[in-house]
Amino acid sequence: MDIFPALVCPATWGKLMVCTDGSDEGQNAVAIALELARACGSQVIAVQVLHVVPEFQAVAPDLRAILGKGVQENVAVIKAAADKLGVSLETVTPLGQLPHAAIVATAEKIGPDLIIMGRCGKTALGRILMGNVTARVIGHSPVNVLVVPRGGAIGFQRLLVASDGSPYSEAAWKLALSMAKQAKSRLTGVAVAPEEGGLNEARAIIRRMLTAASLARVPFKGVTPQGVAPANGIVQQAIKNEVDLIIVGSYGRTGLKKLLMGSVTERVIGASPCPILVVKQSD
């Protein structure tokens, strides 16, 4: 399991919940969670759902035992990595027909400050799609979710926050500014104007960001990409500015009614080369 360089803790994250399915992306999320826990002095709760479909178990009675053995083997690897880093670890292996529901139920029970997940896991999807466990957890999660792409590392020196002026992106902005101040980061604000008529509004958003960043003494650069889809503009700026983390807002606890395929947040998650922090805001 790869361990990344020491990090500066950017927020008060006393309890981290990391989800894995044993895939490379899931294990990478675990590695990041452990390193982040070491930096923040956090406890880690590692969750791997024992996903058993009743119809399959009916024709293969020993399926649950076989799957359980694989889960326990993976848990042993995670425990060894946590011990090596001196990180406090608890493991949970809920049984569930719907992995996302089991994950959300676990989060509601233990009350983590942050959920950490891989982008796709064993679904072998090139992009995050409707029905994917990560997308569903984001839609239902009671707390913020950090999504890690395959092979992605985590850092906080160069942050990018996207805003469309909504209360959801305002929540993302407040957290991004706080994180940048604590971690002494450089912060890029992006407000995309897909059409010419939206340019004045985008510029107004950036001016508000600049004023707040100046008062907080956080280095800030604002950009207003024009004539591109919002998700494309955000990802292009993330690549151009070589950012470590993208911070975006999400709709509240509405399940998937508002986290739909084609939404800006989901498209950014699917295309981003770096981790994405999805900030939840209750309706």
C-alpha positions in Angstrom: 0.0 0.0 0.0 1.5 3.3 -1.1 1.9 6.0 1.6 2.1 9.6 0.6 4.3 12.4 2.0 3.3 14.0 5.3 0.4 16.5 5.0 -0.6 19.7 6.7 -4.0 19.2 8.3 -6.4 21.8 6.7 -9.5 21.2 8.8 -10.9 19.7 12.1 -11.4 16.1 11.0 -11.4 14.1 14.2 -13.1 11.1 12.7 -12.6 9.9 9.1 -14.7 7.2 7.5 -13.1 5.5 4.5 -14.9 3.1 2.2 -13.2 0.3 0.2 -14.3 -2.6 -1.8 -10.9 -4.1 -2.2 -10.3 -2.5 -5.6 -7.2 -0.5 -6.4 -9.2 2.8 -6.1 -10.6 1.7 -2.8 -7.2 0.8 -1.4 -5.8 4.1 -2.6 -8.6 5.9 -0.7 -7.6 3.9 2.4 -3.9 5.0 2.0 -5.0 8.6 1.7 -7.3 8.3 4.7 -4.5 6.9 6.9 -2.1 9.6 5.9 -4.6 12.3 6.4 -5.4 10.8 9.8 -1.8 10.9 10.8 -1.6 14.6 9.9 -4.9 15.5 11.6 -4.6 13.1 14.6 -7.9 11.5 13.4 -9.5 8.2 14.1 -10.2 6.1 11.0 -13.2 3.9 10.5 -12.7 1.6 7.5 -15.9 0.3 6.0 -16.1 -2.6 3.6 -19.6 -3.8 2.8 -20.2 -7.5 2.6 -22.4 -7.4 -0.5 -24.5 -10.5 -0.8 -27.3 -10.8 -3.3 -30.0 -13.2 -2.0 -30.6 -14.7 -5.4 -26.9 -15.6 -5.7 -26.8 -17.0 -2.2 -29.7 -19.2 -2.9 -27.8 -21.1 -5.5 -24.4 -20.8 -3.7 -25.0 -21.3 0.0 -21.3 -20.8 0.8 -21.0 -17.5 -1.1 -21.3 -15.4 2.0 -18.5 -17.2 3.7 -16.3 -16.9 0.6 -16.9 -13.2 0.3 -16.5 -12.7 4.1 -13.1 -14.3 3.9 -12.0 -11.9 1.2 -13.3 -8.9 3.2 -11.4 -10.1 6.3 -8.2 -10.5 4.4 -8.5 -6.9 3.1 -9.3 -5.7 6.6 -6.1 -7.3 7.9 -4.1 -5.4 5.3 -5.7 -2.1 6.3 -5.0 -2.8 10.0 -1.3 -3.6 9.3 -1.0 -0.3 7.4 -2.7 1.7 10.2 -0.4 0.1 12.8 2.6 1.0 10.8 1.5 4.7 10.8 0.3 4.7 14.4 -3.2 5.6 13.4 -6.2 4.6 15.5 -8.4 2.3 13.3 -11.8 0.7 13.7 -13.2 -1.6 11.0 -16.8 -2.2 10.1 -18.1 -4.8 7.7 -21.9 -4.3 7.4 -24.0 -6.7 5.4 -26.1 -5.2 2.7 -27.8 -5.8 -0.6 -27.2 -2.1 -1.5 -23.7 -1.1 -0.7 -24.4 2.6 -0.8 -27.3 2.2 1.7 -25.1 0.3 4.1 -22.4 2.9 3.9 -24.8 5.8 4.5 -26.4 3.9 7.4 -22.9 3.4 8.9 -22.1 7.1 8.5 -25.3 8.1 10.2 -24.5 5.7 13.1 -20.9 6.7 13.7 -21.0 10.4 12.7 -17.7 11.0 10.8 -16.5 14.4 9.9 -15.6 13.3 6.4 -16.2 10.2 4.1 -13.4 9.2 1.8 -14.0 7.1 -1.3 -12.5 6.0 -4.5 -14.1 7.3 -7.7 -15.3 4.0 -9.3 -14.1 0.9 -7.5 -14.9 -2.5 -9.0 -17.5 -1.2 -11.4 -14.8 -0.7 -14.0 -16.5 2.5 -15.2 -14.2 5.1 -16.8 -16.5 7.8 -15.3 -18.8 8.1 -12.3 -22.2 7.1 -13.5 -25.7 6.9 -12.2 -26.0 3.7 -10.1 -22.3 3.8 -9.1 -21.8 3.4 -5.3 -19.8 6.6 -5.0 -22.4 8.7 -6.7 -25.2 7.3 -4.5 -23.2 7.9 -1.3 -22.7 11.5 -2.3 -26.4 11.9 -3.0 -27.4 10.5 0.4 -24.4 11.3 2.7 -25.0 13.4 5.8 -21.4 14.7 5.6 -18.9 15.9 3.1 -17.3 13.4 0.8 -13.7 13.3 -0.5 -13.5 11.4 -3.8 -10.2 10.1 -4.9 -9.4 9.1 -8.5 -7.3 6.1 -9.5 -3.7 6.7 -8.4 -4.6 10.1 -7.0 -2.6 11.7 -4.1 -3.8 14.3 -1.7 -2.3 17.7 -0.9 -3.5 21.1 0.2 -1.0 23.6 -1.1 -3.0 24.5 -4.2 -6.8 24.5 -3.9 -9.5 25.3 -6.4 -13.0 26.1 -5.5 -15.9 26.4 -7.9 -18.9 28.7 -7.4 -22.1 29.5 -9.3 -23.4 31.8 -6.5 -25.8 29.2 -5.1 -26.0 28.4 -1.3 -24.4 25.1 -2.1 -21.3 26.6 -3.7 -21.3 29.2 -0.9 -20.8 26.4 1.6 -17.9 25.1 -0.5 -16.4 28.5 -0.6 -16.5 29.0 3.1 -14.8 25.6 3.7 -12.2 26.2 1.0 -11.3 29.6 2.4 -11.0 28.1 5.9 -8.8 25.3 4.6 -6.6 27.6 2.6 -6.0 29.8 5.7 -5.2 26.9 8.0 -2.9 25.1 5.5 -1.4 28.3 4.1 -2.6 27.3 0.6 -2.9 29.2 -2.6 -6.5 29.4 -3.6 -8.0 29.6 -7.1 -11.7 30.6 -7.5 -13.6 29.6 -10.7 -16.9 31.0 -11.8 -17.8 29.8 -15.3 -19.8 31.9 -17.7 -21.1 29.3 -20.2 -22.8 32.1 -22.1 -21.9 35.7 -22.6 -24.9 36.9 -20.7 -23.6 35.3 -17.5 -20.2 37.0 -17.5 -21.1 39.9 -15.2 -22.5 37.5 -12.7 -19.4 35.3 -12.8 -17.2 38.4 -12.3 -19.3 39.5 -9.4 -18.8 36.1 -7.7 -15.1 36.4 -8.2 -15.0 39.9 -6.7 -16.8 38.7 -3.6 -14.3 35.8 -3.3 -11.4 38.2 -3.7 -12.7 40.5 -1.0 -13.1 37.6 1.5 -9.7 36.1 0.6 -8.0 39.5 1.1 -9.6 39.9 4.5 -8.4 36.4 5.4 -5.0 37.1 4.0 -5.2 34.1 1.7 -3.4 34.2 -1.7 -6.2 34.2 -4.3 -6.6 34.2 -8.0 -10.0 34.3 -9.7 -10.9 33.2 -13.2 -14.1 33.4 -15.2 -13.9 30.9 -18.1 -16.3 31.8 -20.9 -18.2 29.8 -23.5 -17.5 26.4 -22.0 -19.6 24.0 -20.0 -19.2 24.6 -16.3 -17.6 21.2 -15.6 -15.2 21.6 -18.5 -14.2 25.1 -17.3 -13.5 23.9 -13.8 -11.5 20.8 -14.8 -9.5 22.8 -17.3 -8.5 25.4 -14.7 -7.6 22.6 -12.3 -5.2 21.2 -14.8 -3.8 24.5 -15.9 -3.1 25.6 -12.3 -1.9 22.1 -11.2 -4.2 22.1 -8.2 -4.1 19.4 -5.5 -7.8 19.5 -4.7 -11.0 20.7 -6.2 -13.7 21.8 -3.8 -17.3 21.9 -5.0 -20.8 22.2 -3.6 -23.5 19.6 -3.8 -27.2 19.6 -3.3 -28.4 18.6 0.1 -29.7 15.2 1.3 -32.1 14.7 -1.6 -30.7 11.3 -2.7 -30.2 11.3 -6.4 -33.1 13.6 -7.3 -30.6 16.5 -7.8 -27.3 14.6 -8.2 -28.1 13.5 -11.7 -25.9 12.3 -14.5 -24.8 15.4 -16.3 -24.8 17.6 -13.2 -21.8 19.8 -12.9 -20.5 18.1 -9.7 -20.8 14.6 -11.2 -19.1 15.6 -14.4 -16.2 17.3 -12.5 -15.8 14.1 -10.4 -15.7 12.0 -13.6 -13.1 14.1 -15.4 -10.9 15.4 -12.6 -7.2 14.4 -12.4 -7.1 15.2 -8.7 -9.3 14.5 -5.6 -12.6 16.4 -5.2 -14.1 17.4 -1.9 -17.9 17.5 -2.3 -19.3 19.9 0.4 -22.9 19.0 1.5 -25.4 21.7 2.2 -28.8 20.8 3.7 -31.9 22.0 1.8 
